[in-house]
Amino acid sequence: MSVSPVASGSATVSGSSAVSTSAPRTPTQADLLDFVRRTAADAELIASLPLDPEGRTWVRLEGPGGSEAWLIGWPPGTGTGWHDHAESIGAFTTAAGELKENSLAARLPADGWKTLELTDDVDRERRLPAGRGRAFGRHHVHEVLNESTDRHAISVHAYYPPLPQIRRYSRVGQVLRLEQVERPEDWQ
């Protein structure tokens, strides 16, 4: 894979140099997972990410079929908080270190609610050491954490369609509450 600048603070990852004359097809969860795995295996790209000891760092990548992709650095003890990616499907793979994903094994209503009481059996936990990843569908609610006390983690993420919004939640026990809706202009 090669890296080329797109704009200040971001980069494009391009894979194959083959020229296609057909319209690009919509990427599937499997396509996104394949992309993030291949990208995470690019040692030169992973090493190029500037790491900050205080906060997460990221570089935007060009994903397959018009998808949105990110290379993200996670300082020790950082995480995303509970969130979803609305109507987008996605995938991510840990490239260095280890991440933990807490997720809900329940599909939440898309709109029209502020507070939900979750059942006791919806929590899932995954440990994702370097080289491991996962794909997920629409409305997947999760949080991603680097629980290490002394080591950065790096991951690659891809979403299709490009993120229309991210919904952020707070959670106390089994109560999940919608707190904020972010739009692309909030994180780009």
C-alpha positions as CSV (number, residue, x, y, z in Angstrom):
1,M,0.0,0.0,0.0
2,S,1.1,3.5,-0.6
3,V,0.3,6.7,1.3
4,S,-0.3,10.0,-0.4
5,P,-1.5,13.3,1.1
6,V,-5.1,14.4,0.6
7,A,-5.2,17.6,2.7
8,S,-3.4,19.0,5.7
9,G,-3.5,16.4,8.5
10,S,-4.9,13.6,6.5
11,A,-3.7,10.9,4.0
12,T,-5.0,8.6,1.4
13,V,-4.2,4.9,1.4
14,S,-4.4,3.3,-2.0
15,G,-4.0,-0.4,-2.6
16,S,-4.2,-1.9,-6.1
17,S,-3.1,0.1,-9.1
18,A,-5.5,-1.8,-11.4
19,V,-7.8,0.4,-13.4
20,S,-11.5,-0.4,-13.3
21,T,-14.0,0.8,-15.9
22,S,-17.1,-0.3,-14.0
23,A,-18.8,1.8,-11.3
24,P,-17.5,1.0,-7.9
25,R,-19.7,-1.4,-5.9
26,T,-21.0,-0.7,-2.5
27,P,-18.5,-2.2,0.1
28,T,-19.8,-4.9,2.4
29,Q,-18.8,-5.5,6.0
30,A,-16.5,-8.2,4.7
31,D,-14.9,-5.7,2.3
32,L,-14.4,-3.2,5.1
33,L,-12.9,-5.8,7.4
34,D,-10.5,-7.0,4.6
35,F,-9.4,-3.4,4.1
36,V,-8.8,-2.6,7.7
37,R,-6.8,-5.9,8.2
38,R,-4.6,-5.2,5.1
39,T,-4.1,-1.6,6.2
40,A,-3.2,-2.6,9.8
41,A,-0.6,-4.9,8.3
42,D,1.2,-1.9,6.6
43,A,4.0,-1.4,9.2
44,E,5.3,1.7,7.5
45,L,1.8,3.4,7.6
46,I,1.3,2.4,11.2
47,A,4.7,3.7,12.3
48,S,3.9,7.0,10.5
49,L,1.0,7.9,12.9
50,P,2.1,10.7,15.3
51,L,1.3,9.6,18.9
52,D,0.3,12.0,21.6
53,P,0.7,11.0,25.2
54,E,-2.4,12.9,26.3
55,G,-5.1,12.4,23.6
56,R,-6.1,10.3,20.6
57,T,-4.6,11.1,17.3
58,W,-6.0,10.2,13.9
59,V,-5.4,10.4,10.1
60,R,-8.1,10.1,7.6
61,L,-7.6,7.4,5.0
62,E,-9.4,6.6,1.7
63,G,-11.3,3.4,2.1
64,P,-12.7,1.1,-0.5
65,G,-15.7,2.0,-2.6
66,G,-16.0,5.5,-1.2
67,S,-16.0,4.4,2.4
68,E,-14.6,6.6,5.2
69,A,-11.5,5.2,7.0
70,W,-9.3,6.3,9.9
71,L,-6.0,5.4,11.4
72,I,-6.3,6.1,15.2
73,G,-3.7,6.3,18.0
74,W,-4.9,5.5,21.5
75,P,-2.8,6.7,24.5
76,P,-2.9,4.5,27.6
77,G,-6.2,4.7,29.4
78,T,-8.3,6.3,26.6
79,G,-11.5,5.3,25.1
80,T,-14.4,6.5,23.0
81,G,-17.3,6.3,25.4
82,W,-20.6,4.6,24.3
83,H,-21.6,5.6,20.8
84,D,-22.9,4.2,17.5
85,H,-22.4,5.1,13.8
86,A,-26.0,5.5,12.9
87,E,-26.8,4.1,9.4
88,S,-23.2,3.1,8.6
89,I,-21.7,-0.4,8.6
90,G,-18.1,-0.6,9.8
91,A,-15.1,-2.6,10.7
92,F,-11.9,-2.1,12.7
93,T,-8.7,-3.9,13.5
94,T,-6.1,-3.3,16.1
95,A,-2.7,-2.7,14.4
96,A,-0.6,-2.3,17.6
97,G,-1.2,-2.9,21.3
98,E,-4.6,-4.2,22.4
99,L,-8.1,-2.7,22.4
100,K,-11.2,-3.8,24.3
101,E,-14.7,-3.4,22.8
102,N,-17.8,-3.4,25.0
103,S,-20.9,-3.7,22.9
104,L,-24.6,-4.3,23.1
105,A,-26.1,-7.4,21.5
106,A,-29.3,-5.6,20.8
107,R,-30.5,-3.4,18.0
108,L,-31.7,-0.1,19.4
109,P,-34.5,2.0,17.8
110,A,-33.0,4.4,15.3
111,D,-34.8,7.5,16.5
112,G,-37.5,8.7,18.9
113,W,-36.0,7.8,22.3
114,K,-33.7,9.5,24.9
115,T,-33.5,6.8,27.6
116,L,-33.6,3.0,27.4
117,E,-33.4,0.3,30.1
118,L,-31.3,-2.6,28.9
119,T,-31.9,-6.2,29.8
120,D,-29.2,-8.0,31.7
121,D,-28.1,-10.2,28.9
122,V,-27.1,-7.6,26.2
123,D,-23.5,-6.9,27.2
124,R,-20.6,-8.3,25.1
125,E,-16.9,-7.9,25.6
126,R,-14.1,-8.5,23.1
127,R,-10.4,-8.2,23.5
128,L,-8.7,-7.3,20.3
129,P,-4.9,-7.7,20.3
130,A,-2.8,-6.6,17.3
131,G,-4.1,-8.3,14.2
132,R,-7.6,-8.9,15.4
133,G,-10.6,-7.0,14.4
134,R,-14.3,-7.2,13.7
135,A,-17.1,-5.9,11.4
136,F,-20.5,-4.6,12.6
137,G,-23.8,-3.5,11.2
138,R,-25.9,-0.4,11.4
139,H,-26.8,1.0,14.8
140,H,-24.1,-1.0,16.5
141,V,-23.6,0.5,20.0
142,H,-20.2,0.1,21.5
143,E,-17.3,1.7,23.3
144,V,-13.6,1.0,22.5
145,L,-10.9,1.3,25.1
146,N,-7.2,1.1,25.5
147,E,-6.9,-0.3,29.0
148,S,-3.1,-0.4,29.0
149,T,-1.5,1.8,31.7
150,D,1.8,2.2,29.7
151,R,1.3,1.4,26.0
152,H,-0.3,3.1,23.0
153,A,-2.6,1.1,20.8
154,I,-3.2,1.9,17.1
155,S,-6.2,0.8,15.0
156,V,-7.7,1.1,11.6
157,H,-11.4,1.8,11.1
158,A,-13.7,2.0,8.0
159,Y,-17.4,2.9,7.6
160,Y,-19.8,2.9,4.7
161,P,-21.6,5.1,3.9
162,P,-19.3,7.8,5.2
163,L,-20.5,8.6,8.7
164,P,-23.6,10.8,8.6
165,Q,-23.5,11.1,12.3
166,I,-22.3,9.6,15.6
167,R,-24.7,9.3,18.5
168,R,-23.1,9.5,21.9
169,Y,-24.6,7.8,25.0
170,S,-24.1,7.8,28.7
171,R,-24.6,4.6,30.6
172,V,-25.3,4.0,34.3
173,G,-26.0,0.4,35.1
174,Q,-28.6,-0.9,32.6
175,V,-29.8,2.6,31.7
176,L,-28.5,4.0,28.3
177,R,-29.2,7.7,27.6
178,L,-28.7,9.5,24.3
179,E,-26.6,12.6,25.1
180,Q,-25.4,14.1,21.9
181,V,-25.6,13.7,18.1
182,E,-22.4,14.7,16.2
183,R,-22.2,15.5,12.5
184,P,-19.1,15.2,10.3
185,E,-18.2,18.9,10.8
186,D,-17.8,18.1,14.5
187,W,-14.8,15.7,14.0
188,Q,-13.2,16.5,10.6
